[in-house]
Amino acid sequence: MKPQEPIPHNYSMRGLNLIFALSSIGLLMATGLIVGYDYVRGWKWFQREFMRMQQERIESDLRAAQLETNKTQLADLDRRVRENEVDIARHRDQYVLAQKDLDRWEGEHYAADQDFRFAKARLDAQRYIAEASVVEKRSDGPRQLAEYKRQDRHFNDLVLRLQDVTRKRDAAKARVDVWLGKIKTEEDKRKELTASVDLLNKQLQTVQLTGPNLILNLPMLDFVNPTFKVDQVVLSDLFVDVNYMHVPRVDRCMTCHRAIDRPGFESKKEAARLTQELQQKLDSFQIAQEKRKDVEDRIAQLKRIEDAPQDTLNPWRTHPKLDLFVGSASPHPLLDFGCTACHRGQDRATEFGRAGHVPASPRMERRWASAVSTLLPGPWDYNKRHWAWEENPFNETPMYPRQYYEAGCIKCHSGQTWVDQGDEINKATSTVELYGCYACHKINNWRFTDLRRPGPDLNGIAEKTTPEWAFRWISEPHNFRSTTRMPSFFYQRNMIDPSVVPAPEREQNIRYQDAEIHSLVTYLFSKSSHRPWQPPAGAGDAGRGKQLVESVGCMACHIDSEWLKDEKSGQNRLARRDDYPLERNYGFNLTGVGTKTHAAWIYNWVKNPKNYYADAPMPSLRLTDQEAADVTAFLLTLQKPQFMTSTIRPPDPAAVHDLAKGYLVNTLSDRDAEAKLRAMPLHDQLVFLGQRSIEKYGCYSCHNIKGFEGLKPIGTELTVEGSKALHLFDFGFVHDYISAEDGKHEHIQDNVASWVYNKVRNPRIYDDKRTKTYGDKLKMPNFHLTQDEARRITMVVLGLTKDLVAPEKMAALDSRSRLMEEGRKRVSQHNCRGCHVVDGKGRAIASTIADTNFLPPDLSPEGSRAQSPWLFNFLKDPTVMKIRPWLNVRMPTFHFTDQETNTLVTFFAEEGKAAQFDTMRAMHLPAANVVIGKTVFDMLRCAQCHVMAPVDPENPPKPTVADTTSLAPNLTLAKLRLRHDWIADWIRRPNEMIPGTRMPTNFPRDAATGGFQSPLAMAIDTPQFAQYKSRLLPYFRGDEKELRRTMTDAVALTDYLRDYIWSIGINQMRAASPDGEVPTVLQPSTPATPAMPALKSGRLERVQAGRGGGR
Amino acid sequence: MMMKKFLNVLFAATLVLSVHCGKGKEASREEEGQDDQEAQTATVAATTASTAPVAAGGGAAAPVSADAATVTGVVKLAAAPPKMPALQMAADPYCQSQHTAPVLDEEVVTGPGGELANVFVYIKQVSGNYPAPSTPVVIDQHGCQYRPHALALQVGQPLQIKNSDATLHNIHALPSVNPQFNEGQPVQGMVSTKKFDKPEITPFRIKCDVHGWMKAYMAVMPHPFYSISQGNGSFTIANLPPGQYTIVAWHEKYGQQEQQLTVGAKESKAVNFTFKG
């Protein structure tokens, strides 16, 4: 063929080839880079490191296991196997002969077996033929029958032969087994010995990155079944809000946190804590016998961790509370709750930053943020815990920083007042309850609704104190009492601090603040009622009063000192609230009460606080007139004269005018406003301004003030504050500042937790460097919180989220729990824990009562202990029965409503898993039981402490002996008060029900079996007990053996004791009539000044118009 | 952005290469420095507890080195001894019947020269394991008083509690480290046995809830180097290995005193304590 003319073209083929070649190479490289980029993930490094850690651990276990394996035993076995093999070789001819014999007999056996089976089949067929021909009366009938009988005989011969051959074959086999069997048993023994080593070797293969594992993880091949893979848990009933819809959570945290559910990778600190915890449980028999071995193994494992040279670091640590979270047997297993349901964070993320990790402190933030280069993260940084971290403002659900972990409890546990084992969250919610955050900030959440007003009633303030005291109090409550919960509204940082407010503005602010305080005082006193309280008739004795205050129970809710010695410095300093248990902050600090108020008011208040204010939280201690006079005399001695010496600047009329006008111009023209003000004298202007100031500062949120009923609370609603996006928080311009509370430097981090924490600790801080008018400045008052208090309040705020949880995952939603939780809330609201132990916590009063014998009772077993009808009566009116008349501390009369009392009784009964009503009172007791019970009672000398004579439950005689420490309750009251079954249970194990109780354990547990032992088992045959023995024998029909057996049976003995105690019980007691306790309530007189007309403008009107008004 | 991706790819290569290196872990211990510190203290506490010998049972006394030293001395009260009140035993007629003369409270018991009895004297820390003797220490309730008033035993050594009175006693021990117990003994001559698993060097109180005046103090020691001062104020700690020690004297009313002490081989050293009162 003629070569073709090259087609002329105006481009260079060579150039094109080059471009094509280069772009091919480029594309190939790009593909490579894409594959590489897809392949390299940070989490793979963490997984590889974890595999390495596992490998190290298995290798060390392997070494230990190999050491443990009994070397000599192993060698001995090996030797014997070898010997047997040699033996067989040496007697080869015999062995071969035996084997040949076996082969022959195996063959014979097979043949015989076949014959037998065929014969059996033929016989069956012949039987049918014979039967059929006989029935059908065929002519060959007899012949067939004869043939059948012949075959049957033949078959029987074959059976015998088969049995014979089988026996011979087995004999031959046994002869061969003599040779082989030895080897086999020894090999089995060997396997047993090396089982643990073999297992570890197998495990080792799975965590080594060699062989098949290496290939499975290669790029492009890793789609099959790689060892490096993203792990996840899908939680279909816990949701993530992705705007407009909720999607199930998919937690991938365990992709890096590999050991989170595997015990054995705890930090040393955790290991030490867990060891101690478990050892304690072992020591106190809290662990079932069959589980003790497991617990001991776990302790050994933890001890190894403590002794290991290196500590395990995150992300490879085990969850520190596996018994509570993550663990499969815990109440929050990993597969049901995942991680982000509690911790928050981005559930699907697999990178450190994107997952939403939040540093707990500025120091941690600096470490996390540092990196060799933020562009090139890698092991060189990870090893130092440097994560090239930066705050991601677009992450709507960042994790809770470490000090706020428990915030995550709230979303599911908000229906509970008391979360079992949730010490931190319980303290946090109790702190919010104590400070009454819910009063100003609506929190639409069961836990924070239906609670009392945190502040006292102000409608009778003029009866209680003077305007001068009130002025100084409002100005700075902490100058009067360092522990008060009344916050400081005035003269705060954004008003007068020279470092943030310029001088001229400062002057003006002080005048304005003065004017506002004057207006508040004027308003409150002009509206107050003036009831004529009568002073005590006789003189009181302050010394006796002091004794009473310290002993009848006041100290459960009140503090009576303000100065104490600092443990660290040894110097005297002002007390803080957290120097005392939360419960003792429930009432106010008694110091200075004599300066604040006067004899007549105190006298009537301590007689019965409900006289002054129907909703007063303080109960009546049923003081007699003389006692009340003594207490009054003592409280009057608590003076703080220096507080009343500070100067009160008179209100500046110009400031009052300015401020009042500021409100008036909202609805009036400037001219009309001026005219209106000119017509008002200064007092009226102050009353007007006072009303507006109460609105402005929201005093009515905490205090009962007439005319402000039904107003919306002043503060921002906090119901879903924890879900609020970061950009909605006004950080202002402040990042670092010196806290006025403790002079420490504070750094505000760019996250919600830090914002809230600094807000509650220094509420006006975000006004720094802002230019605002007087009325626009931040108003939240300063509670002078300690760091811990601020942290706990922040924890609750962070926990109040809108995260959706399916009802099945919510805690305490069942009807029984709801009943209990309502009761728990009442327990918290009435501060029962001030005196009693409830749910294992409380009894704050204990620190003020020297002798533990005279403490109020522990109510842990109350539900199973007390009969509900009795409890109802007693709660309504504690005078119906005095159980321990020698106690100084008194159960007060709370004037509970029937409904409240029922709530409490139900709570106790449900908690004790007891029915509210039972038929035990009417139980018929066999006379023999009572006599035996009485004898056992005498033998155990119960009457040494317990009184047995029937008494009037209301007025039992005071004990005659000087030393009352050995007295125990009168047992004739037991039948009215105690549950039948509980009595026997209590006698058996008092120290288990109430640790530290004075009731001795008479039937100690056997340390080995945990069963009860009886002290009478041995004693019954001693001469001392001869009289008891002769008294008892007739009831056992003279059977000494049976008597002795009974004396060893703790359960039977305690049942007899119970029957005896039941038999001596009195049957009548008075029904509750608490109204007899309430003195006549005085009628309030009309206020001195006429009531203000309803507000014409401003906030109240807006509220009435139904539009509300958020500030 | 491109740059970042490119570098990430580089990182890929590094990661693959670094499969078998994992060094430089030491630096990472810096994490939560405070945690680590706490962890260390916790470990120390735990090991102290765990080195305590578990009930030895064998009763073989600790091996006594040939160099062992002896420390003896006298405890005195410098001030005039306070007048102890007479115990009011009227609440239980049996107790009253057991005494003809009034019985004084045993909080402070002194000899004629101010010698102070019932003082726990012990060596603060001694290394080594000391198996507990199997001979029991006995506390007797006799005449509604504890005999002795102050006692100490070793971890794992049995404590026999005896009631010699024909009245009900309950022995209520209030340790803070070991589990507390409260057992009734209604029968005369009754004996119960208890053991303590953990050392509790600061003595704890033992009381009877039936008879409020009955009190005793007891310590659980991890080693045998302790003594309780007698009526003449004297104490003896024998078989002490040579070394430097802190010796402590503890009294229920007058608190604690410490002295530094160096004993040589086979030395007999005298150490005296004086409480100011």
Interface residues (C-beta under 8 A of the other chain):
Chain A: L33 G36 Y37 Y39 V40 K44 W45 R48 E49 R52 L209 S267 K268 K269 A272 R273 T275 Q276 D283 S284 K303 E306 Q310 D311 L313 N314 M364 R367 S373 L375 L376 P377 G378 P379 W380 N383 K384 R385 N853 M939 L940 R941 Q944 C945 V961 A962 D963 T965 S966 P990 N991 P995 G996 T997 R998 M999 P1000 T1001 N1002 P1004 P1015 L1016 M1018 A1019 T1022 Q1024 F1025
Chain B: M3 K4 K5 F6 L7 N8 V9 L10 F11 A12 A13 T14 L15 V16 S18 V19 C21 G22 G24 K25 A27 S28 R29 E30 E31 E32 D35 D36 E38 A39 Q40 A42 T43 A45 A46 T47 S50 Q88 A90 A91 D92 A166 T167 L168 N170 H172 L174 P179 Q180 F181 N182 E183 G184 Q185 P186 V187 Q188 G189 M190 S192 D197 D209 V210 H211 G212 W213
